[in-house]
Amino acid sequence: MLSSLKKLLSAEPVLDARQTEPGRNEPCPCGSGRKYKRCCQEGKRKR
């Protein structure tokens, strides 16, 4: 039991998708220099 507890405590936290995606008005992480809403977010909405 102690080893499984150590394993849980040493595991990396799971990130929620909302934490990794930038906000609409933030610069796009692709490096284009455009706002996220005008660059890569448009492709996600068309799905």
C-alpha positions in Angstrom: 0.0 0.0 0.0 2.8 2.4 0.8 4.5 1.8 -2.6 1.2 2.6 -4.4 0.8 5.8 -2.4 4.4 6.8 -3.3 3.6 6.1 -7.0 0.5 8.3 -6.9 2.4 11.2 -5.2 5.3 11.1 -7.7 3.1 11.0 -10.8 2.9 14.1 -13.0 -0.4 15.9 -12.8 -2.8 15.5 -15.7 -3.5 18.7 -17.4 -7.0 19.7 -18.4 -7.5 20.7 -22.1 -8.7 24.1 -20.9 -5.4 24.8 -19.2 -3.3 24.1 -22.2 -5.3 26.0 -24.8 -4.5 29.7 -25.0 -7.3 32.3 -24.7 -8.9 33.9 -27.7 -7.0 37.2 -27.5 -3.6 35.7 -26.6 -0.8 35.3 -29.2 -1.0 32.1 -31.1 1.5 29.4 -29.9 2.4 28.5 -33.5 4.6 31.6 -33.7 2.7 33.4 -36.5 2.4 36.6 -34.4 -1.4 36.6 -35.0 -4.0 36.3 -32.2 -5.1 32.7 -31.5 -8.7 33.5 -32.5 -7.6 34.6 -36.0 -5.1 31.8 -36.5 -5.3 28.3 -35.2 -8.6 28.5 -33.4 -10.4 29.0 -36.7 -9.4 25.6 -37.8 -10.7 24.0 -34.6 -14.2 25.6 -35.1 -14.7 24.3 -38.6 -14.8 20.7 -37.5 
